[in-house]
Structures are given as structure tokens and as C-alpha cells.
């Protein structure tokens, strides 16, 4: 790895050359670096603006993993993801094996009569894609297995009997990062603030990326790489846009339609051990091994790890209440939780579904960003159409943490072998965005 010091316009600026520059060091970027190093790649650097991950999207998520999707590729990605989480050898460094707090309590999707056909179709896709541990449950089976559940308006559900549940995002990212570093990956705490493209319309290459060091923004580093991997999450669209501004015709570079969308999570405390619903039945409080429950309304909840009687919950806001954020207002957005979502959408749904939640109290709340793919809310994985040395791995729209193991493996294959070796994700290529051929997922939470 070559580095030197130069002085430009009064700034203390360094230059660096690497073979692979991964831009964004969260779960996706760290998994890419990990899988590259695991398969023999050298001279890898990861650019991450905040190695404390204080406002990283993954750290502010529900930390779930599931195979209950409607698109086969999504199901198969999560099959590998669950295997990866359980592979202790994957994270072992100097004999230390981290506990990722993976609780295989499952996901429970519920539906009423109107949407039964969707759940049945998704179930068949999951079975055909290898997730045979997903079980379809009748109303009677739901009542027997989950006695805390009010099923008055529920006709069926699907439940992951293994390989699904939730884990600790911080422990996961820390473990992947530590293992990647042990294999020679360098992490640079800096933010991409510029760069330039060379070439002609239709075929550009990144000449360099300029990054400002987080702890001293007046000091920058200019990084040249053989391959640039854009795993910058909610900010990956801005990276492409900023690079396109370095050429005379920015419109000749296709826009990457990934931008920040805010999602809020509420921490709840349930004090009632039992409660009587309007139907006259008595219901207990959900136990600590409760699955992540997805209500037909779209609201979800799960227990907090190691805190009986405590839960977290969330919901995706309606489209008209789900704006994109730009550089002028994104930091401010995370400081303001949308409490009306709990009052108007989450609590009414939870009160109806779990009678003991009638006495639930919000104890804390926070907001984070999805890397929202505004075309079809599915991952974008593969080369950019015009920027030939940029590999895209972004747009997961809330599924980045759980899909990061498979995404990292896939991108490493494309970079090292120029083809898929384990799982063909060509349907998720950027070409579908250019061709305006979206792939829609019905299993969105």
C-alpha cells in the first residue's frame, strides 16, 4: 500500500493507492471487505466516516433476519446469512469467538382473508427456494402456539421454525470488521467528499476519491484504487451524483436511485401480565422467546433481548409521510422521532393484536435511515452502467444487515472472478434500473 504526503492549497493532504476501496464500512461494506480478504484479495481499504457507528443504519435497526420473502433471490440470500451467523469460525480472531446474540425465535407473518393468497404464494416461493423450515399455520395452530395473540381477524400465518429471528447489529458488525482487519483490511475513518471521473460519455472511470478525515476534516486523503465499491448505504446515490459533477455532462451518468428514508423504532414496556380483550378472553403477556411479529397492518414488534416485559416496535410510514432527505436536513431528521407513527399506526395495531399491550408505555425511541431504492426497494448489486470501475452494493431498503453476508460474498465473486459462483443475483443488477424493469418484493416490513 503506497502512501505519501503532499501539500495542496494550504491543506495537509495525503495520497494512497489500493487495489480495492470499499466506500461505506457498515455491515455490507465490511462483509465485502471480509469476503474479498477471505478469498485471497490484498490491498483492501474501507472508507467509513464514523467507526463508532453511532448513527449507522444497521445499529439503529431491529436486527432481524428472515427467509420469508417473495423474491427467490431474497430467500436464498438469507439462507446463507443464517448459516454465516452460526459459523463461529467465520468470526474467530486469536481464539476469541464473539457471541452475536442470535436468537432463532423466528418471524411470524399474520394475515386476514383478504391477503391470504399473497402469504400462500410467498410460502410456496420460500419452500421452492430451500427455506423448508417456514411453517404455514392455521388460525387454530396460531392460537395454540401463541396464546397471547388475538386472532379474531386473522385467518392464517407463516412462522420460521429456525434460521430466523434477531441478533445484535453492533456485535455483528464489530466481529466482521475485526476479522477483516485480522486478514489485512485497513479501515480509514474519513468521509468521501469529492473525486473525479475520466473518460468519455458511456465509459468513465473513477480517477480518485477524496476523503476528509473525521477527526480532522481539514485534512484530506486522495485515494486511487483499481476497483471502487459503493456500499455507502443511504448516501450511495449522493456519491454517484457528486462524481458525475466532475464531468462536463453529468446527465451522461445514470442516477443511482438510492436516498435516505427515515424509520423510527420505539422501545416499549408492558406491565400487564394478563389482560382481557373485548371478546371476553384472557390473554397472557408475550414471553421473551416471542418471534418478530408482523401484523397485517404493517406494524411489527419483537422482545428486547434479555429484558422480559420489554419490546421494540416500528412501522413503515405511508408514502405521503415518507420524504427523501438531503444533505441539508438529514442530520436534523435523526434528532426527531415521528411519535405520531406510534400513536396513530403502531399502538392501535398492537393493542388489537396483543391485549396485554393496552397498558404498554414508550420508554425510549430513535430514528435511523434506510438506504431506500425508490425504484423497487430491492438491492442493487453489480457494476454501474457508465462508471466502469465502480461496483454497486446498495439500495437494500431496510434489509442490508440481514443480506450483508450474501451480498459481500457475491460482490467478492464478481470482483475476483467476474461471475457468480454461489448464488446468481444478476436480477438485482443496475441494468434493471437503467432498463426500467423493477423487481417488486411483497414481503416488505
C-alpha positions in Angstrom: 0.0 0.0 0.0 1.5 3.3 -1.1 1.0 6.5 0.8 2.7 9.8 0.6 2.3 13.4 2.0 1.7 16.4 -0.2 0.6 19.9 0.4 -2.3 21.5 -1.6 -3.8 24.9 -1.1 -2.8 25.0 2.5 -4.3 21.6 3.3 -2.3 18.8 4.8 -3.3 16.1 2.2 -2.2 12.5 1.8 -2.4 10.2 -1.2 -3.0 6.5 -1.1 -3.2 3.7 -3.7 -5.1 0.5 -3.1 -6.5 -2.4 -5.1 -9.9 -2.2 -3.6 -11.6 0.8 -2.0 -14.9 -0.1 -0.2 -16.8 3.1 0.5 -19.0 2.6 3.5 -17.9 0.3 6.4 -21.2 -0.8 7.8 -22.4 -4.4 7.6 -22.5 -4.5 3.8 -19.1 -2.8 3.2 -17.4 -4.8 6.0 -18.8 -8.1 4.6 -17.5 -7.2 1.1 -14.0 -6.5 2.6 -14.2 -9.7 4.7 -15.1 -11.9 1.7 -12.5 -10.3 -0.5 -9.8 -10.9 2.0 -11.1 -14.4 2.8 -10.7 -15.3 -0.9 -7.2 -14.0 -1.2 -7.5 -10.4 -2.2 -4.9 -8.0 -0.9 -4.5 -4.2 -0.5 -8.1 -3.6 0.6 -9.2 -0.4 2.3 -12.6 0.5 3.8 -13.6 4.2 4.0 -16.1 4.8 6.9 -17.0 8.2 8.1 -17.8 7.1 11.7 -16.2 4.0 13.1 -18.2 4.4 16.3 -21.3 3.6 14.1 -23.3 5.8 16.4 -25.8 6.8 13.7 -25.2 3.9 11.3 -28.4 2.5 9.9 -27.7 -1.1 11.0 -27.1 -0.1 14.6 -30.5 1.6 14.7 -32.4 -1.3 13.2 -34.4 -4.1 14.7 -31.6 -6.5 14.0 -33.7 -9.1 12.3 -33.0 -11.9 9.8 -35.7 -13.9 7.9 -36.2 -16.0 4.8 -39.9 -15.0 4.5 -39.7 -13.1 1.2 -41.5 -13.3 -2.1 -38.5 -13.0 -4.4 -36.4 -16.2 -4.6 -33.1 -14.4 -4.6 -34.0 -12.7 -1.3 -34.9 -16.0 0.3 -31.7 -17.7 -0.8 -29.5 -14.7 0.4 -31.0 -15.2 3.9 -30.3 -18.9 3.9 -26.6 -18.1 3.6 -27.0 -15.3 6.1 -28.3 -17.6 8.8 -25.5 -20.1 8.2 -23.0 -17.3 8.3 -24.3 -16.1 11.7 -23.9 -19.5 13.2 -20.4 -20.1 11.7 -18.2 -19.4 14.7 -15.1 -20.0 12.7 -16.0 -17.1 10.5 -15.6 -14.6 13.3 -12.8 -16.2 15.4 -9.8 -14.0 15.9 -6.9 -15.1 18.1 -9.0 -17.9 19.6 -11.8 -15.4 20.7 -15.3 -16.3 19.5 -17.8 -13.5 19.7 -21.4 -14.2 20.8 -23.6 -12.4 18.3 -26.7 -12.9 20.4 -28.5 -14.7 17.6 -31.9 -15.7 18.9 -33.7 -18.1 16.5 -37.2 -17.2 17.7 -38.5 -16.8 14.1 -40.6 -14.3 12.3 -44.4 -14.6 12.4 -46.3 -13.1 9.5 -50.0 -12.8 10.0 -52.8 -12.2 7.5 -56.6 -11.9 7.2 -58.8 -13.3 4.5 -58.1 -10.5 2.0 -54.4 -11.2 1.8 -54.3 -14.9 2.3 -53.3 -15.5 -1.3 -50.2 -13.4 -1.0 -49.0 -15.2 2.0 -49.6 -18.6 0.4 -47.8 -17.6 -2.8 -44.8 -16.3 -0.7 -44.8 -19.5 1.3 -44.5 -21.6 -1.8 -41.7 -19.4 -3.1 -39.9 -19.9 0.2 -40.3 -23.7 0.1 -39.1 -23.8 -3.5 -36.1 -21.7 -2.6 -34.9 -24.1 0.1 -36.5 -22.5 3.2 -38.4 -25.6 4.1 -38.5 -24.7 7.8 -41.1 -22.0 7.2 -44.4 -23.4 8.5 -47.8 -22.4 7.4 -50.2 -22.2 10.4 -53.9 -22.2 10.7 -55.9 -20.0 13.0 -56.2 -22.8 15.5 -52.4 -23.5 15.4 -51.7 -19.8 15.9 -53.9 -19.8 19.0 -52.3 -22.9 20.4 -48.7 -21.9 19.8 -49.1 -18.2 20.6 -51.8 -17.9 23.3 -51.0 -14.2 23.8 -52.2 -13.4 20.2 -55.7 -12.1 19.4 -56.7 -13.9 16.2 -60.2 -12.6 15.8 -59.5 -11.1 12.4 -56.6 -13.5 11.5 -57.1 -16.5 9.2 -53.5 -17.8 8.9 -49.8 -17.1 9.4 -46.4 -18.3 8.5 -43.7 -18.9 11.0 -39.9 -19.6 10.7 -39.2 -22.5 13.0 -35.4 -22.0 12.7 -32.8 -19.7 10.9 -35.0 -16.7 11.6 -35.0 -14.2 14.5 -32.9 -11.4 15.6 -29.3 -10.7 16.7 -27.2 -7.8 17.9 -26.2 -5.5 15.0 -23.3 -3.9 16.9 -21.7 -7.3 17.8 -22.1 -8.5 14.3 -20.5 -5.5 12.6 -17.7 -5.4 15.2 -17.0 -9.1 14.6 -16.9 -8.9 10.8 -14.8 -5.7 11.0 -12.3 -7.3 13.4 -12.0 -10.4 11.3 -11.5 -8.4 8.2 -8.7 -6.4 9.9 -7.1 -9.6 11.1 -6.9 -10.6 7.4 -5.2 -7.4 6.5 -8.1 -5.0 5.6 -7.4 -1.3 6.5 -10.2 0.9 7.9 -9.9 4.6 7.3 -12.2 6.9 9.3 -13.0 9.5 6.8 -15.9 10.8 4.7 -15.9 10.8 0.8 -16.2 14.5 -0.1 -15.1 14.5 -3.7 -13.4 12.8 -6.6 -13.3 12.8 -10.3 -14.2 10.8 -13.4 -12.1 10.4 -16.5 -13.1 9.0 -19.9 -15.9 9.8 -22.5 -19.6 9.5 -22.4 -20.8 6.0 -21.8 -17.5 4.8 -20.4 -16.0 6.6 -17.4 -13.5 5.5 -14.7 -13.0 7.0 -11.2 -9.6 8.6 -11.1 -9.6 9.1 -7.4 -11.8 9.6 -4.3 -11.1 12.5 -1.9 -12.0 11.9 1.7 -11.9 14.2 4.7 -10.7 12.6 8.0 -13.5 12.6 10.5 -11.4 13.7 13.4 -9.7 16.5 11.4 -11.9 17.5 8.4 -9.3 20.0 7.2 -7.0 17.1 6.4 -7.9 15.0 3.4 -6.7 11.9 1.6 -6.8 11.3 -2.2 -7.3 7.6 -2.8 -6.7 5.8 -6.1 -8.0 2.2 -6.5 -8.3 -0.4 -9.1 -11.9 -1.0 -8.1 -14.2 1.2 -6.1 -17.1 -0.5 -4.3 -20.1 1.8 -3.5 -21.6 0.4 -0.3 -22.3 3.8 1.2 -25.9 2.9 2.1 -28.3 5.8 2.3 -25.6 8.1 0.9 -24.6 5.9 -2.1 -26.8 7.8 -4.5 -25.1 11.1 -3.5 -21.7 9.5 -4.1 -22.6 8.8 -7.8 -24.2 12.2 -8.1 -21.1 14.0 -6.7 -18.8 12.1 -9.0 -20.9 13.0 -12.1 -20.5 16.7 -11.3 -16.8 16.3 -12.2 -17.5 15.9 -15.9 -19.0 18.4 -18.4 -22.2 16.4 -18.9 -23.3 14.9 -15.6 -26.5 13.6 -17.3 -24.5 11.1 -19.2 -24.1 9.1 -15.9 -27.2 7.2 -14.8 -28.6 8.3 -11.5 -28.4 5.8 -8.7 -31.9 6.0 -7.2 -30.9 5.4 -3.5 -31.6 8.0 -0.9 -32.2 8.3 2.9 -35.6 7.5 4.2 -36.3 7.8 7.9 -37.5 4.9 10.0 -38.4 5.1 13.7 -38.3 2.4 16.4 -40.0 2.6 19.8 -38.8 0.8 22.9 -41.8 -0.4 25.0 -42.5 -1.7 28.5 -45.5 -3.9 29.1 -46.6 -4.0 32.8 -49.6 -6.2 32.4 -49.1 -10.0 33.0 -52.6 -10.7 31.6 -55.4 -8.8 30.1 -59.0 -9.3 29.0 -59.8 -8.4 25.4 -63.1 -7.0 24.1 -64.0 -10.6 23.0 -64.0 -11.6 26.7 -61.0 -13.8 26.5 -58.0 -13.6 28.9 -54.6 -13.3 27.3 -51.0 -13.5 28.8 -48.1 -11.2 28.0 -45.8 -12.4 25.1 -42.8 -14.3 26.6 -39.2 -13.5 26.0 -38.9 -16.1 23.2 -41.7 -14.4 21.1 -40.9 -14.2 17.4 -40.7 -10.9 15.5 -44.4 -10.5 14.7 -45.5 -8.7 11.5 -49.1 -7.6 11.8 -51.4 -7.3 8.7 -51.3 -3.5 9.3 -47.6 -3.5 8.6 -46.7 -2.8 12.3 -44.1 -5.1 13.8 -42.8 -5.9 17.3 -40.3 -8.2 19.0 -39.0 -8.7 22.5 -35.9 -6.9 23.7 -33.0 -9.3 24.2 -32.6 -10.1 27.9 -35.3 -7.7 29.1 -38.6 -9.6 30.0 -41.6 -7.4 29.5 -39.8 -5.0 27.2 -40.3 -4.9 23.4 -39.4 -2.8 20.4 -41.8 -1.9 17.6 -42.0 0.0 14.3 -43.8 0.5 11.1 -43.0 1.9 7.6 -44.8 5.2 7.2 -47.4 5.8 4.4 -45.8 7.1 1.2 -47.2 10.6 1.7 -45.4 10.8 5.1 -42.1 9.3 3.8 -39.9 12.1 2.3 -36.4 11.8 1.0 -33.8 13.7 2.9 -30.9 15.7 1.5 -27.6 16.9 2.9 -29.3 20.0 4.3 -31.7 18.2 6.6 -30.7 14.6 7.1 -28.7 15.1 10.4 -31.6 17.1 11.8 -34.1 14.3 10.8 -32.4 11.7 13.0 -32.9 14.0 16.0 -36.6 14.0 15.7 -38.6 10.8 16.1 -42.0 10.7 14.5 -44.1 9.9 17.5 -47.3 10.2 15.6 -46.5 6.9 13.9 -46.7 5.2 17.3 -49.8 6.9 18.3 -51.7 6.6 15.0 -50.4 3.4 13.5 -48.4 1.2 15.8 -50.2 1.3 19.2 -53.7 0.8 17.7 -52.5 -2.3 15.8 -50.6 -3.7 18.8 -53.4 -3.1 21.2 -55.7 -5.1 18.9 -53.3 -7.9 18.3 -51.8 -8.3 21.8 -54.4 -7.4 24.5 -51.7 -7.0 27.3 -50.3 -4.2 25.2 -53.2 -2.0 26.2 -51.1 -0.8 29.1 -47.8 -0.5 27.2 -45.6 2.5 27.6 -43.0 4.0 25.4 -39.7 4.2 27.3 -37.4 5.5 24.5 -37.3 5.9 20.8 -34.8 6.6 18.0 -34.6 7.1 14.2 -32.3 5.8 11.5 -32.1 5.8 7.8 -33.0 3.1 5.2 -30.9 3.1 2.0 -34.1 3.4 0.1 -34.2 2.2 -3.5 -37.0 4.3 -4.9 -37.5 2.1 -8.0 -38.4 -1.2 -6.4 -36.9 -1.4 -2.8 -34.6 -4.3 -3.7 -30.9 -4.5 -3.6 -28.7 -3.1 -6.4 -25.7 -5.4 -6.9 -23.2 -5.2 -9.8 -21.3 -2.7 -11.9 -22.5 0.8 -12.6 -23.6 1.1 -16.3 -21.2 4.0 -17.1 -18.7 4.1 -14.3 -16.7 1.0 -15.2 -14.6 0.7 -12.1 -17.5 1.2 -9.6 -19.2 -1.9 -8.2 -22.6 -1.1 -6.6 -23.9 -2.9 -3.5 -26.7 -0.8 -2.0 -30.4 0.0 -2.0 -31.4 -2.8 0.4 -34.2 -0.7 1.7 -34.0 -2.0 5.3 -32.7 -5.4 4.5 -28.9 -4.6 4.4 -28.0 -6.0 7.8 -29.6 -9.4 7.1 -28.5 -9.6 3.5 -24.9 -8.4 4.1 -23.3 -11.8 4.3 -24.6 -13.0 1.0 -24.1 -9.5 -0.6 -20.5 -9.5 0.5 -19.8 -13.0 -0.8 -21.5 -12.2 -4.2 -19.6 -8.9 -4.7 -16.3 -10.6 -3.9 -17.1 -13.2 -6.6 -17.9 -10.5 -9.2 -14.7 -8.6 -8.4 -12.4 -11.6 -8.3 -13.9 -13.9 -10.9 -16.2 -11.6 -12.9 -19.1 -14.0 -12.5 -21.4 -15.5 -9.8 -20.1 -18.7 -8.3 -22.5 -19.5 -5.5 -25.8 -17.5 -5.9 -26.8 -15.8 -9.2 -28.0 -12.3 -8.3 -28.0 -11.0 -11.8 -31.7 -10.0 -11.5 -30.5 -7.4 -8.9 -28.1 -5.7 -11.4 -28.1 -2.0 -12.1 -29.2 -2.8 -15.6 -32.7 -3.4 -14.4 -32.7 0.2 -13.2 -31.4 1.5 -16.5 -33.9 -0.6 -18.4 -36.8 0.4 -16.1 -37.6 -3.2 -15.2 -38.3 -3.3 -11.5 -38.5 -6.4 -9.3 -41.0 -6.0 -6.6 -41.0 -7.7 -3.3 -44.3 -8.2 -1.5 -42.7 -9.3 1.8 -41.8 -5.8 2.9 -41.7 -4.8 6.6 
